[in-house]
Amino acid sequence: MIEIIVGTNRPGSNTLKVARIIEGYYKEAGVPTGLLDLHELPPEIFLPSAYGEKPAAFAPLQDRVTAAHGLHIVIPEYNGSFPGVLKYFVDMLKFPESFEHKCTAYTGVAAGVWGGLRAVEQLQLVFGYRNAYNCPERVWIAGVHKKLSADGASFADEATADILRKQVAAFAPFAARHRNA
């Protein structure tokens, strides 16, 4: 199972739209997925006491990350980095079992010309520190708002769709190969 993580909690985000498109590509490839939207984070996770004891409402999200064979993170670039809520989510997950030898793939999205490059590279450092296996097939989508179809359910340009399908085709076997490492 590949868990696709929507790297923001912003409602109606382009990140969520891209994550849903990627989810469709995994389904086309016959790979089971889940879609973990950070909008689902329980409000009590943001209480200072959550550092010491995670709220019960967070347990299902922790379980999904722990059980996943791979994590495909769709990351928007906010102010030259990845969103704080994504870092907080990572910080709240159990150490070391959440990411130890877990396969990760990264898709960056941004309105600007770099397509989330900085956000992806910075997040790779965090996951690398946590001993995750970073898949080398990374994708950056620049001008994401211009590349999505009018309804946001697909890409208006086939080149973006193709590169994401290639990433999905590369990541699924990468995660399967390293699953029991």
MOPERA-V960695 format. One record per residue. N is the residue number from 0. PHI is phi in degrees with one decimal (* if undefined). NEAR is the number of other C-alpha atoms within 12 Angstrom. D_LAST is the distance of its C-alpha to the last C-alpha in Angstrom with 2 decimals. Layout:
N	PHI	NEAR	D_LAST
N	PHI	NEAR	D_LAST
This chain:
0	*	29	16.08
1	-100.2	38	16.47
2	-97.4	39	18.48
3	-92.7	44	21.03
4	-104.9	44	22.40
5	-83.0	43	26.01
6	-77.6	47	26.24
7	-150.1	37	29.82
8	-109.3	30	32.08
9	-69.3	23	35.05
10	-63.1	15	36.76
11	65.0	18	37.07
12	-70.0	28	34.97
13	-64.3	38	34.13
14	-60.4	46	30.51
15	-64.5	36	30.66
16	-60.9	36	32.41
17	-65.4	46	29.79
18	-60.3	43	26.95
19	-67.6	33	28.91
20	-65.2	33	29.37
21	-60.8	45	25.64
22	-56.6	36	25.15
23	-63.4	25	27.68
24	-66.7	32	25.88
25	-63.9	31	22.71
26	-63.5	21	25.13
27	-57.6	15	26.77
28	-84.1	20	23.48
29	77.6	16	22.92
30	-103.1	26	19.91
31	-67.7	22	20.35
32	-138.4	31	20.73
33	-129.2	29	22.20
34	-119.9	35	24.39
35	-103.3	34	24.33
36	-94.1	34	27.54
37	-64.5	35	28.14
38	-64.4	23	31.69
39	-80.4	23	30.45
40	-59.4	32	29.88
41	-68.3	23	32.25
42	-56.3	18	35.12
43	-70.0	18	34.78
44	-67.7	28	31.44
45	-90.5	21	33.69
46	-75.8	15	35.74
47	-55.2	14	35.40
48	-67.1	12	34.70
49	-65.5	22	31.37
50	-63.2	19	29.82
51	-83.1	14	30.54
52	-139.9	18	30.07
53	-68.1	26	28.48
54	-66.2	23	30.88
55	-57.4	16	30.20
56	-67.3	18	30.43
57	-84.3	26	27.25
58	-54.7	21	25.12
59	-61.9	18	24.66
60	-70.6	32	23.33
61	-59.0	29	20.89
62	-62.0	19	19.77
63	-64.8	27	19.30
64	-66.1	37	17.04
65	-62.1	26	14.94
66	-77.8	23	14.79
67	-65.3	33	14.12
68	-79.9	38	11.17
69	-156.6	42	12.56
70	-119.5	45	15.60
71	-108.5	51	18.35
72	-100.1	49	20.85
73	-101.8	49	24.43
74	-120.3	51	26.13
75	-82.9	50	29.87
76	-99.5	38	31.40
77	-116.4	27	33.91
78	52.8	14	36.02
79	79.9	25	33.70
80	-153.2	28	30.53
81	-89.7	39	28.44
82	-62.4	32	30.20
83	-59.2	23	30.52
84	-64.8	28	29.63
85	-68.6	35	26.12
86	-63.4	24	25.71
87	-62.6	23	27.23
88	-58.6	34	24.85
89	-59.0	31	21.84
90	-63.6	24	23.77
91	-80.9	31	24.41
92	-75.7	32	20.82
93	-59.4	24	19.34
94	-114.1	19	17.82
95	-96.8	19	15.04
96	-65.2	19	13.33
97	-67.9	30	14.61
98	-126.6	33	12.67
99	-57.6	30	10.13
100	59.4	30	7.01
101	-91.9	37	9.13
102	-80.4	44	10.25
103	-132.2	48	13.96
104	-125.5	43	16.93
105	-132.3	49	20.41
106	-124.9	51	23.88
107	-96.2	48	26.79
108	-132.9	47	30.26
109	-161.2	37	33.55
110	-73.6	26	37.25
111	-79.2	22	37.50
112	-74.9	19	36.93
113	-92.4	24	33.53
114	63.2	35	31.77
115	85.6	37	29.71
116	-52.1	31	28.38
117	-63.5	30	28.91
118	-62.3	36	27.35
119	-63.7	42	24.14
120	-62.4	29	23.92
121	-67.5	24	24.67
122	-68.4	36	22.11
123	-59.6	33	19.39
124	-62.9	20	20.43
125	-64.1	24	20.09
126	-68.9	33	16.57
127	-62.3	23	15.60
128	-60.7	19	17.24
129	-86.6	25	15.16
130	67.2	21	11.91
131	-81.4	31	11.17
132	-96.4	33	10.12
133	-81.7	34	13.65
134	-68.6	34	14.43
135	-72.0	21	17.34
136	-83.2	27	19.49
137	-106.2	33	21.59
138	-130.5	41	24.95
139	-123.7	36	28.04
140	-111.3	38	30.95
141	-82.7	25	34.20
142	55.5	24	37.26
143	-55.2	37	35.24
144	-64.1	28	38.40
145	-88.0	23	40.11
146	-93.9	27	37.36
147	-79.6	32	37.09
148	-65.7	20	39.56
149	-56.8	15	42.48
150	-89.7	16	40.88
151	74.4	22	37.44
152	-93.4	23	35.78
153	-157.5	30	34.96
154	-100.4	31	35.35
155	-72.6	20	38.81
156	-111.2	19	37.51
157	-70.8	14	35.44
158	-62.3	16	33.80
159	-66.4	29	31.84
160	-59.6	27	30.88
161	-62.5	19	29.73
162	-67.4	22	27.49
163	-72.0	37	25.80
164	-62.8	28	25.40
165	-65.3	23	23.75
166	-63.5	31	21.33
167	-60.2	43	20.51
168	-64.1	25	20.24
169	-83.4	28	17.77
170	-73.0	41	15.59
171	-55.6	36	15.19
172	-70.3	26	13.50
173	-58.3	28	11.45
174	-65.8	33	10.11
175	-66.1	25	9.84
176	-64.6	18	8.00
177	-97.0	21	5.14
178	-56.3	25	5.73
179	-107.8	13	3.80
180	-70.6	15	0.00
